[in-house]
Each structure stands twice: as structure tokens, then as C-alpha cells.
Amino acid sequence: MGENGGMLAVVRLRRGVVGESRRVCHLIPVPAAGQVPDRLTALCGEAIFPGDAEVLDGLRGMPCHRCLMESAPARPGLLANAG
């Protein structure tokens, strides 16, 4: 779940949109029902256009490190040795 309690989707850019090394799994807050924005913004800040991405049913391949760090709960010492 996102910071505000909203749902997060796992997406990655489609083959051919970027090279294989950039096809990482991003976490994106799910827009409100009925809203389809022109672009989505991953937790890491990367702008993703809906037609350029595929929604996954879980993590596959390499996760986006920055998205994972942004989604981690903020507790002292939890990520003390990360990075």
C-alpha cells in the first residue's frame, strides 16, 4: 500500500520502449477510479506513459531500488544498512 493507504501497482516498461537493463519493476500509486492520467509517476519519480508500460501481478525481474526504498516503512534502524 502507498503512503496514504492507496493501492500500488507494479509496472515495467514494455520491450522495445527501453533497453532490457532499464526494464525494472516500478511501484506506481493507482489512480482514483475513472481517472486515466496522461502519465503515471513511479515512487522513484520516473514518469511512465500508460501505453509504454505493462502491469504485472507481482515482482518479476529486477525491482527499481529507489521505488522499493520509497515504499519502505519509515522506522528507525529498519534500513540502517541498506544501500
N, C-alpha and C positions, 0 to 999 in steps of 0.2 A: 504494500500500500504506500501511496505517496505521503508526503509530509502532512498534507491537510486531510488525510484519510481517504483520498480519492484512489481510484484504481490506477495501476501502472500496466502498460503494455510492453512486451518485449518485441522489438523490431530490429531488422537489419536491412541494409541497402541491398537491392537486388543485384544479381550477377550482371555485369556489363555497365552498371552505373558507376562503380568504383572498382579498383583492383581488389583481388582476393584478400590482401593484407589489411584492407580497410573495412571488410565486411564483418564488423564486430556487432555483438548484440547490445543495443541501446535500450534504456528504460525511458519510456515516454508517458507522461500523465495522459490518461484517456480523457478526451474532450467530453463535455456535457452532451447528453443525448440530443440528437438533432443538429448538432453543430459539427460542421466539417471545415476546419480551418484550411487556409491556403498552404500552410506549412506547420509542421509539428516541431516542438523544441524538446530535445532529449535533456535529461537531468544534467548532462555534461555541458549543455549549451549548444550542441550541434543542431543546426536547422535541417529538417528532413521533410522533403515533399512527399505527400502520401503515395503518389504513383511510383515513386522511386524505392519504396520500402515494402517489405513483406512482414506481416505479423506472425510471430512464432507462438507456439503453445508452450514454450519453455526455453531455457538457455540451450543453445546449440553453438558449438564452435567457441570462439573467443569472446568473452564478455568485455564490454567497454569498462576499463578500470575506473575512469572518472565517474561514470554513471553509478557503478557499484559503491564508490566512496560517498557519493552524494545521497544514496539511498540508505546508508547505514545509520542506525540509531545513534544519536549523539549522547554517548555516555563516557565519562572519564575513564581513560585507560583501555577502552574497548578496542581501539585501533592504534594503540601506542606503538606497536612495532610494524604497522602496515606501511607500505610504500617504499 
